[in-house]
Structures are given as C-alpha cells and as structure tokens.
C-alpha cells in the first residue's frame, strides 16, 4: 500500500487531514487497515522507536506520517495519548503545542529544548507541563536562568533532569548554593538522575537531590564554588550508585573538604588532569567492588610521565581499591590518534575466548591529551610505565583491540605476567588482516626477560588464540610481507609459522586456535578453504557468537 510520506515542514502541519487512499492493491490495503485497534496501536508504538521525527537533514516526520495515511489511522493515533509524549524542542511551536495537546495528561519527555529558542517562551510551556514531565533536557541555560525556570515549581513526576550551560560562558557566582533555595520547590520525590554541564550556581543543598541514584557532572572549569557545593550534595546522596565527574581546567581548592562516604556506589567515572583526579579520588570513599573508569587528560606532553605517575600512584596505594591481582582479563588498545593515546581495561573474571562482545570492564584507564598537541610524547615509555605500575599479576586472558600493530606496544607487553594463556583479537568486518599478521609476526620473535634474567618468549604459557569475530577471507586473504614472513602470504600461513616457531623455541604447546567459520570462507555459500596439516588439529570453528 503506497503511503504519502510528507516532509517535516510547514506543508505538513499537525492539523492537516489525511488524503484519500489511492492504491491498485485494495486487498493489501484493507488487510493492514482492518487490523484490530490494539494491534494497530502496538504497530504505532514500534514505529515511534524505529522512525522518530528528524529535524536535521534529511528532515522527516518519521512515525507521525501514520496520521496522514487514512482517517481511521489518524483517529486511532490522536486518541492514544502515550504516542505523543516524547517531544523535541526542535519541532517548532506548532508541533510542540500539538504534541502537548494530544498527550493529554500523560507523563512527558522533553528533550533538546533550548533556553534561547526563538520558537517559544519556555517558561510558558513549563508552567503548563512541569507537573507531568519525567525527563527534561535543556541547553544554553545559565544557573540563574535555571533558578527562574524550575526552582519554585513542583515536579512530582520528574525522574531525570539534564541541564547544559552556554558554551564558554563565564560564571562568577558569589557562592555555589543557597541554603534557602530548593530545586522544584522541594517536591520531586521521583528524581533519580541529574546531569549538569557547566551549570553554576546551582541549589546543591536541595532536599530532592538526596534521592539521586545517578549524577553526571561535566565542567569546563571547576573551582571552589563547584567543589563546595558538589561535595555538600554528595554527603546527602546516600543512595547514589553512579557518579561521573569530568573537568577540563581544575582550579586548586584551598578550603578543606571532608571525606565523603558513598557506600552504595557501583560506578565511578573521573575525567581530568592529575590535580583534579587527586582531589576527587582522594576525598571519596566507596566499596572496592566499584567499577572505576579513569580518564587522564594530559596538559603538557613534556611532563607526561609526572602526570601519569600521579594517577598510578593513587591507584596503586589506595587501600580501598580493588586489588590489581584480582583481574583475570586485560584489554589494551594503544593508538596514535590525536584524541586517544592508550586504553587499558580489566575484568575480574576470565572471559571465555568465545566472547565477541565483552561486558563493561571493572576497571578502565584511558590516557588522552587535553587538546590537540603538535608534539608527540614518548608513548613507548608511557605504555611501559602504565603496565609496569598496574602489573595485573594474575591475568590469564589478553584482548588486543584497535590499531595494535604498534611497535611501542611490545615493550609494554613484556611487563605482563607469564600467566597469560589466551590471546584474543578484536577486528572489524572490513579491517585489513595484515594488522593481525604483523602482530603475530612480532609476537613470534619478541622476547622478554624471564626468571633469572634468561630471555624467553613473550607469552611462554600461551595455549589459545581466538579470532571469534566474523570476517570473510580473514585467514585466506594475501597480506604484505612483514618481519619473519618471507613473502606476501595468508594469515593461515603466518599461524603455521607461529606454531612451529613456538615449538622450536621452547614455548608451551598451543592447544586451540578458535576461529569464526567465516574467516575460512570467501562468502556465506562457499566451502571452507583447505587448512594446513600442522593446524588441522588446532583449529576449532564456530558459527554463531557466544556472549
């Protein structure tokens, strides 16, 4: 049944009537139009998720087009208030008002609203709707404007509140909070999530913050006002499970801040330079089971060692942290990208080599520049410093991700424990297999200092290699010459050389090479390629990923 899909502009307003049905396939049209109302409505709800309206190019009404198919569908959609509850501030005044009217008294989601919008007065909308908003995100707002909008009004249904300040808009409040000021007139009993991006001042002493489960704070600058107010709020958020604090420029705080206990915390994210990390991490106490995500932002590449050493010293000496000898799986992603230098992830459990998508890591340490730098720091030393300091002495599984064909990486890998028995590779469906070939060639010849100073293979206990992700022709595509490989060859041949070299040089015998079945085929209908005799007993295939 052909439908008339209309652009999201003035030619298709909310009050337009549907056109007559014009189709040569009347039977097909009547089949879908004669569905029971409850099934049709369920279909509408699926469309809401799959095809939301778009105000960016190409502009589209998305699921709203169902109201222009026929009068029956239009009546059904207009009568279902819950379809009209997710409202973008980018829709424009006529569509926002239409959504508000059609949603009746159903709980609302207001997203992408702009305080400086030329389309409508936000205060008028909030006066009508704040009592039934569940999720609200607002941009380009100052702290004072925030107060005039939401402080004096109850929000009994509010569950998640996001505020973003004006980019690079300076704020110089006399204080970070006002004890007499209450967010949402002290009436937001369901508020569980708060995200603030460069909002100051803010009523940090508000009673409604005590029920927060998630708090995400992102600031360009973080000074004494923010510190005093935020830590004051944290003392009262005893239900907090997820805390994220990010700061670009940290102004050192002279006032003393008492230690804050967050006994229910499950996830802690800290992003900033070493002084910011030292302050926040040093003034929080939380269970050792907390999932820790640290982003070290480096200001000066010439002092990168000092920056990294400060982070590592705090992580290594903190008595309440999860001990690094408890991690069984490690993933490393070194890169030369301008926005990321190194990412190290660790898991408590020994992830099976069949896993293609890992669960969230228990510990993540990311090293990145604070802004673009022309000078490249000594990354080989940094990789080595990070791995040597964190140690991970009982790691058994190593997952290599991203652009791991990096000579700077192998010096650091020499500090990993001898206990590593599984090496898993992550790659995309269109990635060049020569990267994997180069890694295996490097590992084949790489040596480390073993017991008594004796040189030994990089991973002397290695028993399993895993290529669990789908990529057709991964094992059979011809790759360029590198290292010990004498001529352009296949990854299968590199694996054969790898196995033979390890046996010759005293490494533990490889037990399994686990591969996705696609890696041994040209396409989904082709037969498996012939496997070299030396690898027949080692290669194990699988078809469907096991997670």
matplotlib code that plots the C-alpha trace (Angstrom):
import matplotlib.pyplot as plt

x = [0.0, 1.7, 1.9, 2.4, 5.5, 5.5, 8.5, 8.7, 7.9, 5.1, 3.5, 2.6, 1.2, -0.2, -3.8, -3.5, -6.2, -5.2, -5.6, -7.9, -6.3, -5.1, -3.8, -4.1, -3.7, -7.0, -6.8, -3.4, -4.6, -7.7, -5.6, -3.4, -6.2, -8.5, -6.2, -7.8, -7.2, -4.9, -2.6, -2.5, -1.6, 1.1, 2.4, 2.4, 4.5, 7.1, 7.3, 7.8, 11.0, 12.2, 11.4, 11.4, 10.9, 14.0, 14.6, 18.1, 18.7, 17.1, 14.1, 11.3, 8.1, 9.0, 6.3, 3.9, 3.2, 0.8, -1.7, -1.7, -2.5, -6.2, -8.8, -9.1, -5.4, -5.4, -8.3, -6.6, -3.2, -4.8, -6.7, -3.6, -2.0, 1.1, 2.2, 2.7, 4.7, 8.3, 8.7, 11.8, 12.2, 13.5, 10.0, 8.8, 5.9, 3.0, 4.2, 5.2, 1.8, 0.2, 2.1, 1.3, -2.4, -2.5, -0.5, -3.4, -2.2, 0.3, 3.9, 6.2, 9.7, 11.0, 14.4, 16.6, 14.9, 16.9, 16.6, 17.3, 14.8, 13.2, 10.2, 8.5, 8.8, 10.0, 8.5, 5.0, 5.5, 6.9, 4.1, 1.7, 3.7, 6.3, 4.0, 4.0, 7.5, 9.5, 12.6, 13.8, 16.9, 17.6, 20.5, 22.0, 20.9, 22.7, 22.5, 20.4, 18.0, 17.8, 16.5, 13.8, 12.6, 12.4, 13.2, 9.8, 7.6, 6.9, 7.9, 6.3, 6.9, 10.5, 12.9, 15.8, 16.9, 19.6, 20.9, 23.6, 25.1, 26.2, 29.5, 32.4, 30.0, 31.9, 30.2, 31.4, 28.8, 29.3, 28.5, 27.7, 24.4, 21.7, 20.5, 17.1, 16.7, 15.0, 15.0, 11.5, 10.1, 11.4, 8.8, 10.4, 10.2, 11.0, 14.1, 16.8, 19.2, 20.9, 23.2, 24.8, 27.1, 28.7, 25.8, 26.7, 25.3, 23.1, 21.0, 23.2, 21.5, 18.1, 16.3, 15.3, 18.9, 19.1, 17.2, 19.6, 20.9, 22.9, 24.9, 26.8, 28.8, 30.7, 32.5, 34.9, 36.3, 36.0, 36.8, 36.0, 32.3, 31.7, 33.8, 32.0, 28.5, 29.0, 30.7, 28.0, 25.4, 27.3, 27.2, 23.4, 23.1, 23.4, 21.5, 24.0, 25.0, 26.6, 28.8, 30.6, 32.7, 34.7, 36.6, 38.9, 40.5, 40.8, 41.5, 43.1, 40.9, 42.4, 39.5, 39.4, 36.8, 35.9, 35.9, 32.6, 31.4, 29.4, 28.6, 26.2, 28.3, 28.6, 30.3, 32.7, 33.9, 36.6, 38.0, 40.5, 44.1, 46.1, 45.2, 41.5, 41.8, 43.9, 41.3, 38.1, 39.6, 41.3, 38.1, 35.8, 35.4, 33.5, 33.3, 36.2, 33.7, 33.1, 33.5, 36.2, 36.6, 39.6, 40.4, 43.8, 43.8, 47.4, 48.0, 51.7, 53.3, 56.7, 55.5, 53.5, 55.5, 54.7, 51.1, 50.7, 52.8, 50.4, 47.4, 49.2, 50.5, 47.0, 45.5, 48.2, 48.3, 44.6, 43.7, 40.1, 40.6, 40.1, 43.5, 45.0, 46.0, 42.3, 41.8, 41.9, 41.3, 43.0, 42.4, 44.8, 44.2, 47.3, 46.8, 48.5, 45.2, 45.2, 42.3, 43.4, 46.7, 46.0, 43.1, 43.5, 40.5, 40.4, 37.8, 37.5, 36.5, 38.4, 36.4, 36.0, 37.8, 34.3, 33.2, 32.8, 31.3, 32.8, 30.7, 31.6, 35.1, 35.6, 38.5, 39.3, 42.3, 42.4, 45.1, 44.3, 45.6, 43.5, 43.6, 45.4, 49.2, 51.8, 54.5, 54.3, 55.1, 57.3, 54.4, 56.6, 57.7, 54.2, 52.8, 55.6, 55.1, 51.3, 51.6, 54.6, 52.8, 49.4, 51.0, 47.9, 50.0, 47.3, 46.0, 45.3, 43.4, 44.7, 42.4, 44.1, 41.8, 42.1, 45.3, 47.6, 50.3, 52.3, 56.0, 55.6, 53.2, 55.6, 57.9, 55.0, 53.7, 57.0, 55.8, 52.6, 52.7, 53.8, 50.4, 48.7, 47.3, 44.7, 45.2, 42.0, 41.9, 39.2, 38.7, 36.0, 34.4, 36.3, 39.6, 42.9, 44.1, 47.7, 47.5, 46.8, 49.5, 52.0, 51.1, 51.6, 54.9, 56.1, 55.0, 56.7, 60.1, 59.5, 61.5, 61.2, 63.4, 62.3, 63.3, 67.0, 67.3, 67.0, 65.4, 62.2, 59.2, 56.8, 53.9, 55.6, 52.3, 50.2, 47.7, 44.9, 44.5, 41.0, 39.6, 35.9, 34.6, 33.1, 35.1, 35.1, 38.5, 40.3, 42.5, 43.0, 43.5, 47.0, 48.8, 52.1, 55.5, 56.5, 59.1, 59.8, 57.4, 59.5, 56.8, 53.2, 51.2, 48.0, 47.1, 46.8, 50.5, 51.5, 49.7, 51.6, 54.9, 53.8, 53.0, 56.3, 58.4, 56.9, 57.6, 61.1, 61.9, 60.5, 57.1, 54.2, 52.4, 49.4, 46.2, 43.5, 43.1, 39.4, 38.0, 34.7, 33.7, 33.5, 37.3, 37.9, 35.5, 35.1, 31.4, 28.4, 27.9, 31.4, 33.2, 35.9, 39.5, 42.0, 43.7, 47.5, 48.1, 50.0, 46.8, 44.1, 44.1, 44.3, 41.6, 38.1, 35.3, 32.1, 29.3, 27.2, 29.0, 28.6, 28.3]
y = [0.0, 3.2, 5.9, 9.6, 10.5, 14.2, 16.4, 17.8, 21.4, 23.9, 21.9, 19.1, 20.7, 18.9, 19.7, 18.5, 16.0, 12.6, 12.2, 9.6, 6.2, 5.6, 2.1, -0.5, -3.2, -2.8, -6.2, -5.5, -2.1, -3.5, -6.2, -3.8, -1.3, -4.0, -5.0, -4.7, -1.3, -2.7, -4.3, -1.2, 0.9, -1.6, -1.1, 2.6, 2.3, 0.2, 3.0, 5.6, 3.7, 2.8, 6.0, 9.1, 12.6, 14.3, 18.0, 17.6, 16.9, 15.0, 16.4, 13.8, 13.5, 9.9, 7.9, 10.9, 10.0, 7.4, 10.2, 11.1, 7.6, 7.5, 8.9, 5.6, 5.6, 9.3, 8.9, 6.0, 7.8, 11.0, 9.1, 7.4, 10.0, 7.9, 8.2, 12.0, 12.2, 12.3, 16.0, 17.6, 21.4, 21.5, 20.7, 24.3, 25.9, 24.5, 20.9, 21.2, 22.6, 19.8, 17.1, 18.7, 18.8, 15.2, 13.8, 15.0, 14.4, 11.5, 11.8, 13.7, 13.6, 17.0, 16.8, 19.1, 22.2, 25.5, 28.2, 30.8, 29.3, 31.8, 29.5, 29.7, 31.0, 28.1, 29.5, 29.3, 25.6, 24.7, 26.4, 24.1, 20.9, 20.7, 18.7, 15.8, 15.9, 12.7, 13.5, 17.1, 18.2, 21.9, 23.6, 27.2, 28.0, 29.9, 28.9, 32.0, 31.2, 27.7, 29.1, 31.2, 28.3, 25.4, 26.3, 27.5, 24.8, 21.2, 18.4, 15.4, 13.1, 14.2, 11.3, 12.6, 16.3, 17.4, 21.0, 22.3, 25.8, 28.2, 27.2, 29.1, 31.4, 32.7, 32.4, 34.1, 33.4, 34.6, 31.2, 27.8, 27.3, 29.0, 27.1, 28.8, 27.7, 24.4, 22.8, 22.0, 23.6, 20.6, 18.5, 16.0, 12.7, 10.6, 12.4, 9.8, 11.2, 14.5, 15.7, 19.1, 20.6, 23.9, 25.0, 27.3, 28.5, 25.5, 24.8, 22.0, 21.8, 21.0, 18.1, 16.5, 15.6, 13.2, 10.5, 10.6, 7.3, 8.8, 12.1, 13.2, 16.5, 17.9, 21.3, 23.3, 24.9, 23.6, 25.9, 26.4, 27.2, 23.9, 21.9, 23.2, 22.8, 19.4, 17.7, 19.2, 17.5, 14.2, 13.9, 13.8, 11.3, 8.1, 6.2, 7.2, 4.3, 6.0, 9.1, 10.8, 13.9, 15.5, 18.7, 20.4, 23.0, 22.4, 25.4, 24.0, 24.4, 25.8, 25.0, 21.7, 19.1, 16.2, 12.7, 11.6, 8.0, 6.6, 3.2, 2.2, 3.4, 0.9, 3.0, 6.0, 7.9, 10.6, 12.6, 15.4, 16.3, 14.9, 17.6, 17.1, 13.4, 13.6, 15.8, 13.9, 10.4, 11.4, 12.7, 9.9, 6.5, 3.7, -0.1, -1.9, -3.5, -0.2, -0.1, 2.5, 4.5, 6.9, 9.3, 11.0, 14.3, 15.4, 19.2, 19.1, 16.2, 17.2, 16.3, 13.2, 10.9, 13.0, 13.3, 9.5, 8.6, 10.7, 8.8, 5.4, 6.2, 7.0, 3.9, 1.6, 2.9, 3.5, 0.9, 0.5, -0.1, -3.4, -5.1, -5.5, -9.0, -9.9, -9.1, -12.1, -10.5, -7.5, -5.5, -3.0, -0.5, 1.7, 4.2, 7.2, 9.1, 12.7, 12.2, 9.0, 7.5, 4.4, 2.5, -0.3, -2.4, -5.1, -7.7, -9.7, -12.9, -14.8, -14.0, -17.1, -16.9, -17.4, -14.0, -11.4, -8.5, -8.1, -6.9, -3.5, -3.6, -3.5, -1.1, 1.3, 3.6, 5.9, 8.3, 11.2, 14.7, 17.6, 19.2, 18.8, 18.7, 19.1, 17.4, 13.6, 12.4, 9.3, 6.9, 3.8, 4.8, 5.7, 2.3, 0.6, 2.8, 2.1, -1.7, -2.0, 0.1, -1.6, -5.1, -7.3, -10.2, -12.9, -12.0, -15.0, -13.5, -10.7, -9.0, -6.8, -4.2, -1.5, -0.5, -2.8, -3.0, -0.6, -1.1, 0.9, -1.7, -4.7, -3.1, -2.7, -6.3, -7.6, -6.4, -8.5, -11.7, -15.1, -16.4, -15.2, -18.3, -16.9, -14.2, -12.8, -10.4, -7.8, -6.6, -5.2, -6.9, -4.7, -4.4, -5.2, -8.6, -7.5, -5.9, -9.3, -10.8, -8.2, -8.7, -12.4, -12.0, -9.6, -11.9, -14.8, -13.2, -11.0, -11.9, -10.9, -11.2, -14.3, -15.8, -15.3, -12.8, -15.6, -14.5, -16.2, -15.9, -13.0, -15.2, -18.5, -20.1, -19.2, -22.0, -20.4, -17.9, -16.6, -15.0, -15.1, -12.2, -12.6, -11.6, -13.5, -14.3, -13.2, -16.3, -16.6, -13.1, -12.3, -9.9, -7.9, -9.0, -8.3, -9.4, -13.1, -13.7, -14.1, -13.1, -11.9, -14.7, -15.6, -15.3, -19.1, -19.4, -16.9, -19.0, -22.1, -20.3, -19.0, -22.6, -24.0, -21.2, -21.5, -25.3, -24.7, -22.0, -23.8, -22.2, -24.1, -26.1, -24.3, -26.2, -24.3, -21.7, -20.7, -19.0, -17.8, -20.0, -17.0, -16.4, -19.7, -18.9, -16.5, -15.9, -17.4, -20.1, -21.1, -24.2, -24.0, -23.5, -26.2, -26.0, -26.6, -30.1, -28.5, -26.6, -29.2, -30.5, -26.9, -25.0, -25.0, -23.3, -21.7, -20.1, -18.0, -15.8, -16.8, -13.9]
z = [0.0, -1.0, 1.7, 1.2, 3.2, 3.9, 4.8, 8.3, 7.4, 7.0, 4.2, 6.7, 9.8, 12.8, 11.7, 8.1, 7.1, 5.6, 1.8, 0.3, -0.1, -3.6, -4.3, -7.0, -4.3, -2.5, -0.9, 0.7, 1.9, 3.5, 5.2, 7.1, 7.7, 9.1, 11.9, 15.4, 17.0, 19.7, 17.2, 15.1, 18.1, 19.0, 15.5, 16.0, 19.2, 17.3, 14.7, 17.5, 18.4, 14.9, 13.0, 15.2, 13.6, 12.3, 12.3, 10.8, 7.1, 5.7, 7.5, 8.1, 10.1, 10.8, 12.5, 12.5, 8.9, 10.1, 10.8, 7.1, 5.8, 6.4, 8.7, 10.7, 11.5, 12.2, 14.7, 16.4, 16.7, 18.0, 20.6, 22.0, 24.4, 25.1, 21.4, 21.8, 25.0, 23.5, 22.4, 20.9, 21.3, 17.7, 16.4, 16.5, 18.3, 16.3, 16.6, 20.3, 21.1, 19.1, 21.0, 24.3, 23.5, 22.1, 25.0, 27.3, 30.9, 30.1, 31.6, 29.2, 27.9, 26.8, 25.1, 23.1, 24.4, 24.1, 26.6, 23.9, 21.4, 19.1, 18.6, 22.0, 25.6, 27.6, 30.8, 29.3, 28.4, 31.9, 33.6, 31.9, 31.9, 34.7, 36.9, 34.4, 33.0, 33.6, 31.6, 30.8, 28.9, 28.4, 26.8, 26.7, 30.2, 33.0, 36.6, 37.3, 34.5, 35.8, 39.1, 37.5, 35.5, 37.8, 41.4, 42.6, 40.9, 41.9, 39.6, 41.2, 38.2, 37.3, 37.1, 35.0, 34.7, 32.3, 32.1, 29.8, 30.1, 27.4, 25.8, 27.3, 29.2, 32.2, 35.6, 38.7, 41.4, 45.0, 46.2, 44.8, 46.6, 48.7, 51.7, 51.4, 47.7, 46.9, 43.4, 42.2, 45.4, 47.3, 45.6, 43.1, 45.1, 42.0, 40.8, 40.3, 37.6, 37.3, 34.5, 34.7, 32.0, 33.1, 35.3, 38.2, 40.5, 41.4, 44.5, 45.8, 49.2, 47.7, 49.5, 46.2, 45.5, 48.4, 46.3, 43.3, 42.0, 39.1, 39.0, 35.9, 36.2, 33.4, 33.8, 31.7, 34.8, 38.4, 41.2, 44.9, 44.2, 42.4, 44.9, 48.0, 46.5, 44.9, 47.9, 50.1, 47.8, 47.7, 51.5, 51.3, 48.4, 50.2, 47.5, 44.8, 42.6, 39.6, 39.7, 36.8, 37.2, 34.3, 34.3, 31.7, 33.9, 37.6, 39.9, 43.0, 46.1, 49.2, 51.6, 53.3, 52.2, 54.4, 53.2, 51.6, 52.0, 49.1, 50.4, 47.6, 44.7, 41.8, 39.1, 39.4, 36.4, 36.8, 33.8, 34.2, 34.9, 37.8, 40.3, 39.7, 39.9, 43.1, 44.7, 43.7, 44.2, 47.4, 49.0, 48.2, 49.9, 48.2, 48.1, 46.4, 44.0, 42.3, 38.5, 38.1, 34.8, 34.8, 32.0, 32.4, 30.5, 29.8, 29.6, 28.8, 26.8, 28.1, 31.6, 30.7, 32.9, 36.0, 35.0, 34.6, 37.7, 39.9, 38.6, 39.0, 42.5, 43.8, 42.1, 43.5, 47.1, 47.7, 50.5, 49.5, 45.8, 44.1, 44.1, 40.6, 41.3, 41.2, 37.5, 35.2, 31.8, 30.3, 27.1, 25.6, 22.8, 22.1, 19.3, 17.8, 17.3, 18.4, 20.8, 22.5, 23.4, 25.4, 26.9, 29.4, 30.5, 33.1, 34.2, 37.4, 35.5, 32.9, 29.8, 27.6, 24.2, 22.6, 23.7, 21.0, 22.9, 26.4, 29.3, 30.9, 32.3, 36.1, 35.6, 32.8, 32.5, 29.4, 28.6, 26.3, 25.5, 26.8, 23.4, 20.2, 20.6, 17.9, 20.0, 20.3, 23.8, 24.4, 24.2, 24.4, 27.8, 28.9, 27.8, 29.7, 32.8, 32.9, 32.5, 34.9, 37.6, 37.4, 37.0, 36.7, 38.0, 37.6, 34.2, 32.0, 29.0, 26.9, 24.4, 21.8, 20.2, 17.6, 15.9, 17.9, 15.2, 17.2, 17.9, 21.1, 22.4, 22.6, 25.1, 27.5, 26.8, 28.2, 31.6, 31.5, 33.6, 32.4, 33.3, 30.1, 28.3, 25.9, 23.3, 21.7, 18.8, 18.0, 14.5, 12.2, 9.3, 6.9, 8.7, 7.0, 8.1, 7.6, 11.1, 12.7, 10.6, 11.7, 15.4, 15.2, 13.4, 16.1, 18.9, 17.2, 17.5, 20.6, 23.8, 27.4, 30.5, 32.3, 35.6, 36.4, 33.6, 31.0, 27.7, 26.9, 24.6, 25.1, 26.3, 27.3, 28.7, 25.7, 24.8, 22.9, 20.1, 19.3, 16.2, 17.2, 15.2, 11.7, 8.7, 5.4, 4.0, 7.1, 7.1, 3.4, 2.1, 0.9, 3.2, 2.7, 3.9, 7.4, 9.9, 9.7, 6.9, 3.7, 1.1, 0.8, 2.4, 4.2, 7.8, 7.9, 6.8, 9.4, 12.1, 10.8, 11.2, 14.6, 15.9, 14.5, 15.9, 19.4, 19.5, 18.3, 20.9, 23.9, 24.3, 25.7, 23.0, 21.5, 22.2, 20.3, 17.5, 17.8, 14.7, 13.3, 10.4, 8.1, 8.4, 6.5, 3.7, 0.8, 1.4, 3.2, 0.5, -0.2, 1.1, 3.8, 2.5, 2.9, 6.3, 6.5, 8.1, 11.0, 12.0, 11.4, 15.0, 16.4, 14.6, 16.1, 14.2, 15.4, 13.5, 16.0, 18.5, 22.1, 24.6]

ax = plt.figure().add_subplot(projection="3d")
ax.plot(x, y, z, "-o")
ax.set_aspect("equal")
plt.show()
